[in-house]
Amino acid sequence: MPTVSLESRIDGIVGGKTASALSRAFGMSTVGDVLAHYPRRYARRGELTPIASLPVGEQVTIVAEVRSVSVRPMRQKRGSLLEVVISDGEGTVSLTFFNQAWRQNELQVGRQGIFSGKVGEFKHVKQFAHPAYEMFDDVDEARASAEAQQHLPIPIYPATSTVPSWQFQKVVALVLASLGEVTDPLPDDLRAAHGLVDARTAIVGIHTPASLDEIEIARHTLRMHEAFVLQAALLQQRQRVRALSAVRRAPGGLLRDFDATLPFERTPDQIAVGDQIADDMQGDWPMNRLVQGEVGSGKTLVALRAMLQVAESGGQSALIAPTEVLAAQHVRSIARMLGPKLAPELMPTLLTGQLPAAERRKAALRVASGQARIVVGTHALLSESTTFADLGLVVVDEQHRFGVEQRETLRAKGTAPHVLVLTATPIPRTVAMTVFGDLDVSTIRTLPVGRAGITSHVAPLAEKPGWFARVWERIAEEVAAGHQAFVVCAAIDAEAAEQSEAPAAPEMPGEQPRTRWGVVQVGELLARHPSFASVRVEILHGKMPSEQKDAVMQAFARGEVDVLVATTVVEVGVDVANASTMVILEADRFGVSQLHQLRGRVGRGELPGLCLLVTEAPAGSPARSRVEAVAGTTDGFALAEVDLELRGEGDVLGDAQSGARSSLRLLRVVADADLIAEARAAAERVIDADPDLDRHPGLASAIERRVGLEERAALAKN
């Protein structure tokens, strides 16, 4: 068989039928795709998985021994039922096969094999129906090869019902048998400094290891490959942005006039980040900066000052927000901050899909003519009908809610405009490096003076069910004192199980979804509650018409609504200084960062904020740990690290980022923080000296493979 490279297609090696199965199951088309699908663990012949711990409803692969085999006719219909009991030495699980009595020739008592299937339960007994399996060698062959085989680890791959682990193992064996030379993505000095093996040895070692030591060095090598290739791809993208020519936007009279009217002193962080942005926008290439900061730290102020710098030369800025409510609020707060002198000159304009047709046409005309120098909107800004006269700055609010494709569509409406991304979700250093490695990152840590702050408490209903009634009394007391309150629910209607803007955290293993309190149910409860007879309650959720949502929000902001019962639609940007209290029902249904961001809606003025995190999660459970972590500190950066440890980076990175950065394979953002930092420093040296990687062909082809065509396009659009 001729040798193949990592770029070769697999259909010529494994045949069309298997190639189609691999494509459907895993999206694989090349040798490199197959060999980058690493074993998730290793078993040994003779090692038996604890059957007692098999999770019902999940696809599993186990090593076990056949204990009994029986065939009997079925009672209700024609045919036979083959029942096989397999054991790990302690627990047992039954296998059932309908009309397949011939399998008893393979499944003989005393033989061991690998079994794969979905764990079911029948009359409280765990079972596999029609599992896939592969028996180890028969007795005679086993004796002959026992000495050679018994210590070899058996790779167990992430599998599906159509491609079980051992079938994938056979594919890997075929591919490795014809694999030629593999060019190494790592520079020789980096490999030597870390005691790593060459690329081919690492690939062979992880798939067909002779020992556990071989697995470890292979994993370590391939982790460095992943970190180094990823960082090089991000740094190369940063270089490409810096190769573009930007229109220089110098600050002038507009910014001076604005600063002179500010009724407060900017914080040191606001000044420092503002200076970084001002410098970026006078540089040779487009700014590409991420600004992270707590809710209320002044990100909008920093962005508005950047818009004024662009407006000085007649340029326009587009701020794209994730929701209509937030877009409308941004326009109002920007107009308020600009004041009666600057607002008419810059004409902040709202452009959303929900505007009445006549209003939308007027707004689009102001944008196209360049009359509106500050434009705020949602996805409507992306439509083909929206054109700009001179788009100089794109501001994206809440990065994690907005995909790279959409940002690029907006960016393409200008000539290499500057890009500023704002996020109120603090990002741990290693995540920032891994996800936003092509952006310069600025942080606003300090909050403005005069904030009264927030006190948070857990209301643990599992131990103290009586606290539920006290929560509502507490809200009524705040309203009686002239304040307002939020009640946040994880669903619109719990009975219909209609999830609204879904919680950030997926259910943890072992946690059952059990939403009891939706916006509808709370609204009904408060309508009957004697303490709320004179309290003005309104509801707000994502399924309401846009004008209705905006009307409710504005009424709440004006103090015409006392209690707002809402879904997470209030998570971002709702700013009401008189709101002193937030109750989050079933707080365990939300992620750490989302709880922190929701809580930031209160305590924004001179009133001290109170946040009550209501949960039925039992003490000691992962869900309860999340809630207690939030109650324990108001430091968003500390919580971001906790979030990473509790949930793992897969959830923290999110799937809104390009696949190149969210689909980490061996690399773990927390555990491999130091390795990622070293890889970035090494990649920086390589990219600085050889931006097009002419002298590093192994790295160039690894980037091409790892960051496929779609992902490469997404990276270029970031």
PyMOL commands that set and color helices and strands:
alter all, ss='L'
color gray80, all
select helices_A, chain A and resi 11-14+16-26+31-35+51-53+101-105+139-149+165-178+188-193+199-207+212-242+253-261+268-280+299-311+324-346+357-369+379-382+399-401+404-411+429-435+467-480+519-528+530-532+546-557+568-570+587-589+592-599+622-632+636-647+649-653+659-662+673-689+697-706+709-716
alter helices_A, ss='H'
color red, helices_A
select strands_A, chain A and resi 41-43+59-73+80-87+92-98+112-122+125-129+132-135+154-156+288-293+316-320+349-351+374-377+391-397+418-423+440-444+454-460+484-488+491-493+498-499+537-540+563-566+579-584+609-615
alter strands_A, ss='S'
color yellow, strands_A
deselect
rebuild
show_as cartoon
